[in-house]
Amino acid sequence: MNLNITGHHVEVTPAIREYVTSKLDRVIRHFDHVTSTHVILSVEKLQQKAEVTLHVKGKDIFADSTDPDLYAAIDLLIDKLDRQVVKHKEKRSDHTHDKRIAAE
């Protein structure tokens, strides 16, 4: 999996990079068909913003969150992304299950 972390008006320190990587491991544990991930961390006035685009086979999953604290914004982002990945995984498994039932 390719991981790209960029910052707009934010210095991406090794601590932030490690924090994002450790949090993304939780999402990757649910769904192992991730080809690449692009994380953008930015500041808009007093709000810290975190965005992620997760490229999986057949779909791109996008999530974003804002919070006054960057680490809290990353936590919210990972929670949103986790829910979307689980939902996508369930949809994929439901469709393959329906095809097997229809074939019988």
KETORSE-292297 format. One line per 10 residues: number of its first residue (from 1); their letters; for each residue z, x, y of N, C-alpha, C. Coordinates in pm, whole numbers. Example, Ala and Ser with C-alpha at 12.3 -4.5 7.8 and 13.67 -1.06 7.14 Angstrom:
1	AS	780/1319/-569/780/1230/-450/780/1320/-330; 708/1285/-225/714/1367/-106/787/1290/3
//
This chain:
1	MNLNITGHHV	0/84/-118/0/0/0/0/89/125; -87/57/217/-91/127/345/3/58/443; 89/137/506/182/83/605/154/150/738; 127/68/841/97/118/974/196/54/1071; 278/137/1136/376/87/1233/341/144/1369; 317/56/1466/283/100/1601/380/35/1700; 392/98/1816/480/46/1919/407/37/2052; 421/-75/2119/368/-94/2253/486/-92/2349; 493/11/2432/604/32/2524/736/54/2451; 726/96/2324/844/123/2243/819/252/2166
11	EVTPAIREYV	916/341/2166/909/462/2086/948/427/1943; 857/451/1849/887/424/1708/958/547/1651; 1090/539/1649/1171/651/1602/1175/650/1449; 1211/762/1389/1225/764/1242/1325/660/1191; 1430/631/1268/1529/531/1226/1465/391/1221; 1386/358/1323/1319/228/1324/1217/221/1212; 1142/327/1192/1042/332/1085/1108/312/948; 1220/377/925/1293/363/799/1348/222/783; 1398/162/891/1453/27/887/1343/-74/850; 1227/-63/914/1116/-154/885/1069/-135/740
21	TSKLDRVIRH	1058/-11/697/1012/17/561/1109/-41/458; 1239/-24/481/1336/-76/385/1334/-228/380; 1315/-290/496/1308/-437/499/1179/-489/433; 1068/-420/453/942/-463/391/945/-448/239; 1026/-357/189/1037/-343/44/1086/-471/-21; 1170/-546/49/1219/-675/-2/1103/-773/-21; 1010/-774/74/896/-865/66/800/-820/-44; 777/-690/-51/684/-636/-151/738/-661/-291; 869/-664/-306/929/-690/-438/888/-827/-491; 872/-926/-402/831/-1059/-445/684/-1065/-486
31	FDHVTSTHVI	602/-989/-419/457/-1003/-435/395/-865/-432; 340/-820/-543/293/-683/-552/143/-666/-525; 74/-769/-481/-69/-760/-453/-99/-732/-306; -11/-663/-238/-28/-630/-97/-113/-505/-85; -223/-514/-9/-311/-398/7/-273/-315/128; -240/-380/241/-198/-306/360/-109/-392/448; -33/-323/531/61/-390/622/50/-323/759; 41/-406/864/35/-354/1000/146/-418/1081; 239/-335/1129/355/-381/1205/339/-335/1349; 359/-427/1444/353/-395/1587/487/-431/1649
41	LSVEKLQQKA	550/-333/1710/676/-354/1781/647/-340/1930; 694/-436/2011/663/-430/2154/779/-487/2235; 772/-462/2366/871/-513/2461/798/-597/2564; 848/-718/2587/794/-805/2691/912/-848/2778; 923/-788/2893/1036/-807/2984/1165/-773/2911; 1254/-869/2888/1380/-841/2821/1379/-878/2673; 1265/-923/2625/1254/-965/2485/1184/-858/2402; 1242/-827/2288/1179/-737/2191/1097/-823/2096; 975/-781/2068/887/-860/1983/843/-776/1864; 842/-838/1747/795/-773/1626/691/-863/1561
51	EVTLHVKGKD	578/-803/1524/469/-877/1459/429/-801/1334; 384/-874/1234/335/-809/1112/216/-888/1059; 118/-815/1010/5/-873/940/3/-811/801; 14/-893/701/19/-849/563/-114/-888/498; -187/-791/451/-317/-816/387/-296/-824/237; -320/-942/182/-312/-961/38/-448/-1007/-11; -467/-1004/-140/-596/-1042/-195/-628/-1187/-160; -733/-1206/-82/-778/-1340/-46/-718/-1400/79; -622/-1331/144/-558/-1392/259/-488/-1286/343; -476/-1312/473/-395/-1232/562/-277/-1318/607
61	IFADSTDPDL	-157/-1267/593/-37/-1340/629/18/-1277/757; 40/-1360/859/87/-1313/989/221/-1379/1022; 311/-1300/1079/439/-1353/1127/481/-1274/1250; 552/-1341/1341/605/-1271/1457/739/-1332/1495; 819/-1253/1569/948/-1302/1614/988/-1226/1739; 1072/-1288/1820/1123/-1225/1941/1275/-1241/1945; 1340/-1142/2004/1485/-1143/2017/1522/-1036/2120; 1635/-1050/2187/1675/-942/2280/1702/-809/2210; 1738/-813/2081/1765/-692/2003/1649/-667/1907; 1596/-546/1906/1480/-514/1822/1512/-528/1674
71	YAAIDLLIDK	1628/-483/1633/1666/-493/1492/1681/-638/1447; 1732/-724/1533/1743/-867/1502/1604/-930/1494; 1513/-887/1582/1376/-938/1578/1308/-898/1446; 1334/-776/1400/1277/-731/1273/1335/-812/1158; 1466/-840/1161/1528/-921/1057/1469/-1061/1052; 1451/-1124/1169/1390/-1257/1174/1247/-1253/1122; 1175/-1149/1159/1037/-1133/1114/1029/-1123/963; 1114/-1043/903/1112/-1026/758/1149/-1155/688; 1243/-1233/743/1278/-1362/684/1159/-1457/685; 1088/-1463/797/969/-1549/807/862/-1504/709
81	LDRQVVKHKE	839/-1374/705/736/-1318/618/770/-1343/472; 896/-1330/437/940/-1352/300/912/-1495/256; 943/-1590/344/916/-1731/310/766/-1755/292; 684/-1696/379/540/-1715/369/483/-1652/242; 534/-1536/205/485/-1468/85/523/-1547/-40; 645/-1598/-46/687/-1678/-160/603/-1804/-170; 576/-1868/-57/492/-1989/-55/351/-1958/-103; 295/-1845/-56/160/-1805/-98/158/-1776/-248; 260/-1711/-297/268/-1677/-439/276/-1804/-523; 355/-1903/-478/366/-2029/-550/233/-2104/-551
91	KRSDHTHDKR	162/-2102/-440/32/-2169/-434/-66/-2104/-531; -67/-1972/-535/-157/-1902/-628/-125/-1935/-771; 2/-1938/-806/40/-1967/-944/15/-2113/-979; 31/-2205/-883/4/-2346/-909/-144/-2369/-938; -232/-2302/-864/-376/-2320/-884/-419/-2266/-1020; -370/-2153/-1060/-409/-2098/-1190/-354/-2185/-1301; -235/-2243/-1283/-178/-2331/-1384/-262/-2458/-1397; -307/-2514/-1284/-389/-2636/-1288/-520/-2612/-1361; -580/-2495/-1345/-707/-2464/-1412/-687/-2458/-1563; -575/-2403/-1608/-550/-2395/-1752/-528/-2532/-1812
101	IAAE	-461/-2621/-1740/-438/-2756/-1790/-569/-2834/-1795; -655/-2818/-1695/-783/-2888/-1690/-876/-2841/-1802; -865/-2714/-1840/-952/-2659/-1945/-914/-2713/-2082; -789/-2752/-2101/-745/-2802/-2231/-787/-2943/-2247
//
